[in-house]
């Protein structure tokens, strides 16, 4: 029988897969190919966290070469899905933000899910949600730190 931590890791994996699938379906709903949809979801997620992505950071997150990322960014920008914004403190830094024509389809697509998620969250006391948030934060930080240690061959550096 699997331990409770093994069951939690499996549930987190399922959550990641479901999150990815919703991102893919959102992209398809607004006419994007899978890679473009993944990139747009990364840009939207970074914005939600208050940490806009640069083109190079996005390329690392989605696993594209700089040239392929430039083409992807040009497609998304040309379609009005994203915009490039120069940093006011350092004009050399350009960050990626959702375009004006993303908000309405984003809201239409995700508002029903947000309503359902609120119903689920309301079943749990605030203390349980706070503890789970702390656990998820720790898990994400651990995964991000590990990902940073991976070299280009996909093996952990020691």
C-alpha positions in Angstrom: 0.0 0.0 0.0 1.3 3.4 -0.9 2.3 5.8 1.8 0.4 9.1 2.4 3.3 11.0 0.9 3.3 8.8 -2.2 -0.4 9.3 -2.6 0.1 13.1 -2.3 2.9 13.1 -4.9 0.6 11.1 -7.2 -2.2 13.6 -6.7 0.2 16.5 -7.3 1.2 14.9 -10.6 -2.4 14.5 -11.6 -3.0 18.2 -10.7 0.0 19.2 -12.9 -1.4 17.1 -15.8 -4.9 18.6 -15.4 -3.4 22.1 -15.2 -1.4 21.5 -18.4 -4.5 20.1 -20.2 -6.6 23.1 -19.3 -3.8 25.4 -20.6 -3.8 23.4 -23.8 -7.6 23.6 -24.2 -7.6 27.3 -23.5 -5.0 27.8 -26.2 -7.0 25.7 -28.6 -10.1 27.7 -27.7 -8.4 30.9 -28.9 -6.7 29.3 -31.9 -3.2 28.6 -30.6 -1.0 25.6 -31.3 0.1 23.7 -28.2 3.6 25.3 -27.8 2.1 28.8 -28.2 -0.6 28.0 -25.7 2.0 26.7 -23.1 4.0 29.8 -23.6 1.0 32.1 -23.1 -0.1 30.2 -20.0 3.5 30.7 -18.6 3.3 34.4 -19.3 -0.1 34.6 -17.6 1.1 32.6 -14.6 4.2 34.8 -14.2 2.0 37.9 -14.3 -0.3 36.4 -11.6 2.8 35.8 -9.4 3.9 39.4 -10.1 7.1 38.3 -11.8 6.9 39.0 -15.5 9.0 36.8 -17.8 11.7 37.8 -20.2 12.0 36.1 -23.5 15.0 34.1 -22.3 13.3 33.0 -19.1 10.3 31.9 -21.1 12.5 30.0 -23.5 14.0 28.1 -20.6 10.6 27.4 -19.1 9.1 25.9 -22.3 12.4 24.3 -23.6 12.8 26.3 -26.8 16.0 27.6 -28.4 16.3 31.4 -28.6 15.5 31.4 -32.3 12.4 29.3 -31.9 11.3 31.4 -29.0 11.7 34.6 -31.1 9.4 33.1 -33.7 6.8 32.1 -31.1 6.9 35.5 -29.5 6.5 37.2 -32.9 3.4 35.0 -33.6 1.8 35.7 -30.2 2.6 39.4 -30.5 1.3 39.6 -34.1 -2.0 38.0 -33.0 -2.3 40.5 -30.2 -2.0 37.8 -27.5 1.0 39.3 -25.9 3.0 42.5 -25.8 6.6 43.3 -25.0 7.2 46.0 -22.3 10.5 47.7 -21.6 11.5 47.9 -18.0 11.4 51.5 -16.8 14.5 51.0 -14.6 16.6 49.2 -17.2 15.5 49.8 -20.8 17.5 46.8 -21.9 15.1 44.4 -20.1 12.0 43.5 -22.0 9.2 41.5 -20.3 6.3 39.7 -21.8 2.7 40.5 -20.8 -0.7 39.4 -22.0 -2.2 41.4 -24.8 -5.5 43.2 -24.5 -7.4 40.6 -26.5 -6.6 37.8 -24.0 -8.6 39.0 -21.0 -12.1 38.4 -22.3 -11.5 34.8 -23.6 -9.5 34.1 -20.4 -12.4 35.2 -18.2 -15.0 33.2 -20.3 -12.9 30.1 -20.2 -11.7 30.1 -16.6 -14.6 31.8 -14.6 -16.7 28.6 -14.5 -13.6 26.7 -13.2 -12.9 29.5 -10.6 -16.4 29.2 -9.3 -16.1 25.4 -9.0 -12.7 25.8 -7.3 -14.2 28.3 -4.8 -16.8 25.7 -3.9 -14.0 23.1 -3.3 -11.9 25.5 -1.2 -15.0 26.4 0.9 -15.1 22.8 2.2 -11.8 23.3 4.0 -11.0 25.4 7.1 -8.6 28.4 6.5 -6.0 26.7 8.6 -5.9 23.6 6.3 -5.7 25.8 3.2 -2.8 27.8 4.8 -1.0 24.5 5.6 -1.5 23.1 2.1 -0.4 26.4 0.6 2.8 26.2 2.6 3.3 22.6 1.5 2.8 23.5 -2.2 5.1 26.4 -1.9 7.8 24.2 -0.5 7.2 21.5 -3.1 7.4 24.1 -6.0 10.6 25.6 -4.5 12.2 22.2 -4.3 11.2 21.3 -7.9 12.4 24.7 -9.2 15.8 24.3 -7.4 16.2 20.8 -8.8 15.3 22.0 -12.3 18.0 24.7 -12.0 20.5 22.0 -11.2 19.7 20.0 -14.3 22.2 20.4 -17.1 21.3 20.4 -20.8 21.4 16.6 -21.0 18.7 16.4 -18.3 20.8 14.9 -15.6 21.3 16.3 -12.2 24.6 18.1 -11.7 26.5 17.1 -8.6 
